[in-house]
Amino acid sequence: MARTFRGGFHPEERKHLTEHKEIAVLPVPSVLTIPMAQHIGAPCTPLVKVGDEVKIGQKIGEPNGFMSVPVHSSVSGKVIAVEPRPHTGLGTVLSVVIENDFLDAVSDTVQPKNIDSLSQKELIDAVKEAGIVGMGGATFPTFIKLSPPEGKKADAVILNGAECEPFLTADHRVMLEHPDDVIDGLKIMMKILSVDRGYIAIEDNKKDAYALLKEKCKGEAQIQVVLVKTKYPQGSEKQLIDSVLRREVKSGQLPIDAGVVVQNVASAAEISTALRTGMPLVKRVVTVSGSGVENPGNFLVRIGTPLSFLAEHVGIKDGIRKVLAGGPMMGAAQYTMDAPVIKGTSGLLLFTEKEYKHYEPSDCLRCGRCVKHCPMRLMPFMIMQQAELNNLDGAVKYGLKDCMECGTCSYICPSRRRLVQTFKIAKASLPKK
């Protein structure tokens, strides 16, 4: 039977629009905007100025802090601006704007690595220099997950192939079309962490990917392909660890405290590609879907491609009411289509009146549905009550910091209470340490 966790719910999937669409290569626009902030942590410092010529794979952003990873050019051409530009999640961010020369000249720094000859530190440095982050949307720098703090050790790596958000099928297609890269990336991470147990967790609505990877992993005694129940938010790290290994990541802890490193399947494939070819993270697969899209599909897109260019390519219908970067549960609503695709952009969803509904919230019924379905086992209605009273200490007492903002409580609330939105505001109001 498929494994699962306590809580969560099963939203309408809407994956049928794109799950059988093979990855298509999107044309490259004439101008790309590459933000210096595409990861959790401090933004990068630009290494180029207006008028500079750049090539594909050239580093154009230098990490600025422990949590940072480099940013690279996804095209060859000329830098025409270094200035704040729209960002899918951060308002405006300092960005490098490049005019594409359409020559696709590759930087001399792009050189394949001999993985077998590299030490653990050299492999980690290579992952860092490739600019790889969590590509499921979190954008946590991958090299940090592969560098456990002293005194903590992983004994297992779990690849997250759940892709539990409705509409999104990018990871599904990566598993179907690039299974060898996914498996190779997992093996590289296992080598770096010196662990002998690897798992690939796939929801049971993707049985074709499960069957393919299961077949590919025959003879791989250290790797197990695990079927998990289709349920949101199955792809969250703590829930996936619970489902696969029956281990609890306690309040205030990280997965490494439970001896586990969790990584997205697309990030694993990118690790393989980056180390085997030397090409850093300069493109990714994006699902474009929703009722406002004429030709939904999965597209291989250069980092820095404007959302407007992507939307024009698939064709958009009249009457668009909402645009999301990411999935409908945790994606970010966009105020402009000038923002670019970044490393964490898993999807672009365009909704018409058919799927966009605006509800006015009413009083809490104390029905307990938010408590029943909360995957973190919190009491969302009590957190909201305290937050509305501006009692942040009380909100923290009821678990505000443990909320992962998955949106489950808001989705299932019969009173349409804006719980997760309130939690985000409350978290932003907490004193900075």
HUMOHU-V386945 format. One record per helix or strand of 3 or more residues. SS is the DSSP state (H for helix, E for strand). FROM is the first residue (numbers start at 1). LEN is the number of residues. If there is no record, write none. Layout:
# HUMOHU-V386945
SS:FROM:LEN / SS:FROM:LEN
This chain:
# HUMOHU-V386945
H:15:3 / E:31:5 / E:59:4 / E:77:11 / E:91:10 / H:115:3 / H:120:10 / H:142:4 / E:156:6 / H:170:8 / H:179:15 / E:198:6 / H:207:10 / E:223:6 / H:237:9 / H:255:4 / E:260:5 / H:265:13 / E:283:7 / E:297:6 / H:307:8 / E:322:4 / E:347:5 / H:369:5 / H:380:9 / H:392:6 / H:400:3 / H:408:5 / H:419:11
